[in-house]
């Protein structure tokens, strides 16, 4: 691999926010736990959440797309889902039993898969969907953020995925951001970030989590 950067506290979930607040686990994209994601998580914590940010890549991150693809390809899905379990439990111990998942790209896919177990009270996914083979019933509300221009395998395109969610009775809200491409909300990846769209998606995420995890 190339273009790898060590990150602080490798392998240890970062925790932000006041103990006792509703818990949120933020799952990074294929680039890893980059500084932009940490800033995003701190901003969420300022809205009244206890936020946990696990490191699924064992201590490295990157802003190089080719290296990011290598990191994503090497990810052990079973281990990642177990790390999400641990992050949820840790956030709940120092927060509230209510818990939300927020994921970007591969993190969004993991959030949607994990939510099928019924442990989450709300899920937010950025530019990620499930194929029919991976898709089970998600029993909590789901918020989906889509880039206007993206690439999807057959059957996991947004329209097909949302149709299955609604067929299952999952409450779903979706937004598509004009002029954006995949990874538009990753502030650390300057080639693709769209600051205005990212800010709007963050605001919608915060309001959604406040609605479904708040008092």
Secondary structure, DSSP 8 states (H G I E B T S, - for coil): --S-EE-TTTTS-EEES-TTSEEEEEE--TT-S-HHHHHHHHHHHTTTEEEEE--TTSSEE-S-HHHHHHHHHT--HHHHHHHHHHHHHHHHHSS-S-EEEEEETHHHHHHHHHHTTS--SEEEEES----TTT-----SEEEEEEEEE----TT-SHHHHHHHHHHTT--EEEEEEEEEETTTT-TT-TTT--HHHHHHHHHHHHHHHHHHH--
